[in-house]
């Protein structure tokens, strides 16, 4: 089920490397696992974080912020500079 996704990630990484925007040597399977972990953790632990930090992790604002954080983290990981 995830093979097409991994193939798409590999293609994006390859294009990025050729364009000089993405550093070479990134394993698409590892990147896929990292992305899943980052996304799943905040959902699986939502109730714990809500209780600990008195915040609504399911609000649209919180979800949007989480998406931005994950995108920024991954971009900093893959970029070539």
C-alpha positions in Angstrom: 0.0 0.0 0.0 2.8 2.5 0.7 5.1 1.5 -2.2 3.5 4.0 -4.5 4.0 6.7 -1.9 7.6 5.8 -1.4 8.1 5.8 -5.2 6.6 9.3 -5.3 8.8 10.5 -2.5 11.9 9.0 -4.3 10.9 10.8 -7.5 10.5 14.1 -5.7 13.9 13.6 -3.9 15.5 12.8 -7.3 14.1 15.9 -8.9 15.2 18.0 -6.0 18.7 16.6 -6.0 19.0 17.3 -9.8 17.8 20.8 -9.2 20.3 21.3 -6.4 17.5 22.0 -3.8 17.7 18.7 -2.0 20.8 17.1 -0.6 21.7 13.6 -2.0 21.6 10.4 0.0 18.1 10.7 1.6 16.4 7.3 1.9 12.8 7.7 0.7 11.6 4.9 3.1 13.3 6.6 6.1 11.8 9.9 5.1 8.4 8.4 4.8 8.7 6.8 8.2 9.9 10.0 9.7 7.0 12.0 8.2 4.5 9.3 9.5 6.0 9.4 12.9 5.8 13.2 13.1 2.2 13.2 12.0 1.0 10.2 14.0 2.6 11.2 17.3 0.6 14.3 17.7 -2.6 12.5 17.0 -1.9 9.4 19.1 -0.8 11.6 22.1 -3.3 14.4 21.6 -5.1 13.7 24.9 -1.9 13.6 26.9 -0.6 16.8 25.4 -4.0 18.5 25.9 -3.9 17.6 29.5 -0.3 18.5 30.1 -0.3 21.8 28.2 -3.9 22.9 28.6 -4.3 23.3 24.8 -6.8 22.0 22.2 -4.7 19.9 19.8 -7.7 19.2 17.6 -8.5 22.9 16.8 -8.0 24.0 13.3 -5.3 26.5 14.5 -3.4 23.8 16.3 -3.6 21.4 13.3 -2.4 24.2 11.0 0.5 25.0 13.3 1.5 21.4 13.5 1.5 21.1 9.7 3.8 24.2 9.5 6.1 22.8 12.1 6.4 19.4 10.4 6.9 21.0 6.9 9.6 23.3 8.3 11.4 20.5 10.1 11.4 18.2 7.1 12.4 21.0 4.7 15.4 21.8 6.9 16.3 18.1 6.9 16.2 17.6 3.1 17.4 20.9 1.7 20.9 21.1 0.3 22.1 24.3 2.0 
